[in-house]
Amino acid sequence: MPVLLLSFILSLFFSGDDLQNRVDDYLRKQLGTNVIYEFEIINIPDTYTRIEILTERNVNIQGGIAYIPVSVVRHNNRPAQTTLSVRLKIFKETVVSVSDIGRKEILNENLFELKMVDIAGIRGNPITTIENLNKFRSRVMINQSSILTSEMIEPVPEILVGDFITASVAKGNVVISLDAISRQEGISGDIISIKTLNDNRNFKARVIDSQNVLIIQ
């Protein structure tokens, strides 16, 4: 009788509801109190008497599945470390495309809207503001209703291929300016290929602004 009573008490103490609450507490500390999320435990170790969440270790989130580090005590009383699999949704107000966007297309606010979406399974870093998107262009084809990530966009080049520019080169204390044409696009600080117009020589130059480069070799 005492053994049966002890088993009943254990089953209550380590019930699914108790584990659900402890997982919720762990995720809230890991994700932050202001984050909106939902979860569902999808894989619990078999034949255990106790599961302890290893709260000092971080959760590993991959493709919408959260792997929570736990220590499992089975009927032989020997603990073993493993993970608890949890299907996770993290909701955040994020920039979403309202139409298809071609590659290298300059962006503007009319192409996007802010929506509360699940970002747990998103690869990359979702963008959360529409402001200043006109300073960027698409790096890849963006389909309608896609969550916009920083990996999908790049700054609009200050210099495009074929632009006529002024190339400067320092000769001691003297700075010589040459008319040139760009052979690559780039933004300030980029190293691009250029060709001088007077003698068709090729150089590498650092972009200064939309009209000027500094020859470095």
Residue pairs with C-beta under 8 A, 6 or more apart in sequence:
10 49
14 48
14 49
14 50
14 51
16 41
19 41
19 44
19 51
20 41
22 53
23 39
23 41
23 53
23 68
23 84
23 86
24 39
26 53
26 55
26 59
26 68
27 37
27 39
27 59
27 66
27 68
27 86
27 88
28 35
29 55
30 58
30 59
31 37
31 90
35 90
35 92
36 90
36 91
36 92
36 116
37 88
37 89
37 90
37 91
37 120
38 88
38 89
38 91
39 66
39 86
39 87
39 88
39 89
40 86
40 87
41 84
41 85
41 86
42 65
42 85
42 86
42 87
43 84
43 85
44 51
44 84
45 51
45 70
45 72
45 82
45 84
47 74
47 75
48 72
48 73
48 74
49 73
49 74
49 75
49 77
50 72
50 73
51 70
51 71
51 72
51 73
51 84
52 70
52 71
52 73
52 79
53 68
53 69
53 70
53 84
54 69
54 70
54 71
54 81
57 69
58 69
59 66
59 67
59 68
59 69
60 66
60 67
60 69
60 83
61 67
61 88
61 120
63 121
64 87
64 88
64 89
64 118
64 120
64 121
65 85
65 86
65 87
65 88
66 85
66 86
66 87
66 88
66 120
67 83
67 84
67 85
67 86
68 83
68 84
68 85
68 86
69 81
69 83
70 81
70 82
70 83
70 84
71 79
71 80
71 81
72 79
72 80
72 81
72 82
73 79
74 80
88 120
89 118
89 120
90 118
90 119
90 120
91 116
91 117
91 118
91 119
92 116
92 117
92 119
92 126
92 128
93 114
93 115
93 116
93 128
94 114
94 115
94 116
94 117
94 119
94 126
94 127
94 128
94 147
94 148
95 112
95 113
95 114
95 126
95 127
95 128
95 129
95 130
95 133
95 147
95 148
96 112
96 113
96 114
96 115
96 117
96 145
96 146
96 147
96 148
97 111
97 112
97 142
97 143
97 144
97 145
97 146
97 148
98 110
98 111
98 112
98 113
98 144
98 145
99 111
99 144
100 141
100 142
100 143
100 144
101 107
101 111
101 138
101 141
101 142
102 138
102 141
103 138
103 139
103 140
103 141
104 137
104 138
104 139
105 137
105 138
106 134
106 136
106 137
106 156
107 133
107 134
107 136
107 137
107 138
107 153
108 133
108 134
109 130
109 133
109 134
111 133
112 130
112 133
112 148
113 130
114 128
114 130
117 147
119 126
119 147
122 147
122 149
123 149
123 151
124 149
124 150
124 151
124 152
125 149
125 150
125 151
126 147
126 148
126 149
127 148
127 149
127 150
127 153
133 153
135 155
135 156
136 153
136 154
136 155
136 156
137 153
137 154
137 155
137 156
138 152
138 153
139 151
139 152
139 153
139 154
140 152
142 148
142 152
146 152
155 187
156 187
157 185
157 186
157 187
158 186
158 187
158 188
158 207
158 209
158 210
159 165
159 182
159 185
159 186
159 187
159 192
159 207
159 210
159 213
160 182
160 185
161 182
161 183
161 184
161 185
162 181
162 182
163 181
163 182
163 210
164 179
164 180
164 181
164 197
165 180
165 181
165 182
165 194
165 211
165 212
165 213
166 177
166 178
166 179
166 180
166 211
166 212
166 213
167 177
167 178
167 179
167 180
167 194
167 196
167 203
167 205
167 212
167 213
167 214
167 215
168 175
168 176
168 177
168 178
168 212
168 213
168 214
168 215
169 175
169 176
169 178
169 214
169 215
170 176
178 196
178 197
178 198
178 215
179 196
179 197
179 198
180 194
180 195
180 196
180 197
180 203
180 205
180 213
181 194
181 195
181 197
182 192
182 193
182 194
182 213
183 192
183 193
183 194
183 195
183 202
184 192
184 193
185 192
186 192
186 207
187 207
188 207
188 208
188 209
189 206
189 207
190 206
190 207
191 204
191 205
191 206
191 207
191 216
192 204
192 205
192 207
192 213
193 202
193 203
193 204
193 205
194 202
194 203
194 204
194 205
194 213
194 215
195 201
195 202
195 203
196 203
203 215
203 216
203 217
204 215
204 216
204 217
205 213
205 214
205 215
205 216
206 213
206 214
206 216
207 213
208 214
